[in-house]
Amino acid sequence: MQNHTGALIFDFDGLILETESPEVEIWDRMFTENGARFDRQAYLKTIGSWSGTGYEPAVNLANLIGGGISADELIERVRKESTEMIAREAPLPGVEALIARAQKAGLRLAVGSSSPSPWVHGHLHRLGLIDHFATIVTFDDVSQSKPSPEIFLTVLARLGIRAEQALVLEDSHNGLLAAHRAGIRAVIVPNAVTTGQDFSLAAEVLDSLDALALEKYFPL
């Protein structure tokens, strides 16, 4: 194995594990069941962030229902159902193979996620992937979520490397903006939820992690 100082920084939700589609599908179904329309496009703008701002489907649906159930109860219902679905999911295609390729090339691996620490660490443990990462930075480690660059800047600081030595792997516009603001190159692998977002700042957009050519970004 060669010894390089480069680092591959993975997003988590929607890139390592499919966690975004279940919630979209559940919200869409619940709105339809109540004779309303789920604003999918507005919801998609919140993907990749944990700031609690923007479109709030629970508030909208609770208002439409008219007092029968609170927004908090709707959030809990969606969270419970989606959590059960996600707990059965395996890593997304290409994740494990890319980890193996990157480690063989001597690259260090990290996770930079806007989700809470228990969520990210819990699933990485469940998937048997957590020991592959030199550092894991989550929303609980910073003061600002993506698209702020703080998560990725924290990863760089923990690894002791410069922005130009890293490559971020993301699936969302908010994540791409965070990487760009941190001065780090980013490759986008969209999923069913994020396809169609603005990825013009990306180094490239790929159909899968299997298509990532590490030699394009690191002197292997």
Order of alpha helices (4+ residues) and beta strands (2+ residues): beta-alpha-alpha-alpha-alpha-alpha-beta-alpha-beta-alpha-beta-alpha-beta-beta
